[in-house]
């Protein structure tokens, strides 16, 4: 669940199960910040455009790249984020995707 806040460049996602980071710290939520340009150049687009008959029909999220952005902005190593359950991975990647809207 993404918590409300007043800063559009920050989103807090409450986890259903805590994740332990590389320093042994337990996180019951992850604070996502808008990624910078260096992260964008390093990781790339977190989606690709779906085209049908030359017309833009929407976008498809690349959750692998979105998870890399989550690691970049939270400092929690990506292999540890991969231990999140499905619901939590969906919640954090969906929240991160909103920065690219």
N, C-alpha and C positions, 0 to 999 in steps of 0.2 A: 504494500500500500504506500502510495506517495503522499507524504505529509504536505500540507499547505505551508507556504512561507511567503514573505513579501519580496524576496529577491528573485527575479526571473532567471538569474544566472546560477541559481542553486536549487537543487531538488533533494529531498531527504526521503529515502525509501526504507520503510520498516521491513525487516526480514522476518519470515515465519520461523526460521531456525538460525541461530547465530553462526557467524563464520569466524574462524580464528585466523588472524593474519600471520605473516612470517615472523613477527616479533612476539607472538603468543597472546596478543591482545584480542579479546572477544568483541565482536561488533554485532549489535542487535539491529543496527540500521547502517545504511551507507549514505554519506552525503556526496552527491554528485554535483560537480561544478562544470560550467560551460568550458569545453576544451579549447585550448589555444591553437594558433596556426601551426606551431611546430608539431603538435600531436596529429593534426590533420594531414600534414605532409608525410609524417611517419606511418600513420595507420591507413589513411585513405578514406574514400567515401564509405559510409556505413549502410549504403543502400545501392540498388541499381534500378534504373527506370525500366518498367515493363512496357514494351511497344508491341502493338498489334496493327498490322497493315500501315506502319509508319505513324501511328497515332499513339500518344502517351496515354497509357491505360492505368497508370499508377506506379507505385514503387514497392519494392520488396526489400525488407530489412536484411542486413547481413549481421546476424547476432554474434558471430565470431568477432567481427570488427567492433561492434558495439561493446562487447565484453572487454576488448582491448582498451577502448576508451574509458570504461569504468575503472580498469586497473590503473590507467594513466592518471586519472583525476583523483582516485581515492588512495593510491599508494599500496593497495592490497594486491599482491602478486596474482597474475592471471590464473596459474594452476590452482591456487587456493579458491579463487572465485568459481572455478569449475566444480568445486565441491558443493556449491549451492544447489538446493533442490530446484526442480523445474519451475515451480511457481515464483520463486525468488529470482531466478535467472531471467524469467520473462518480465518481472516487475522492474528490475534494474535496467535491463536493455531497453524496455519500452520507455522508461523515464529518460534514459540517455538519448534515445532517438528524438525526443522532443526538442533537444537543442539544435537539431538539424532541420527543423520544420520551416 
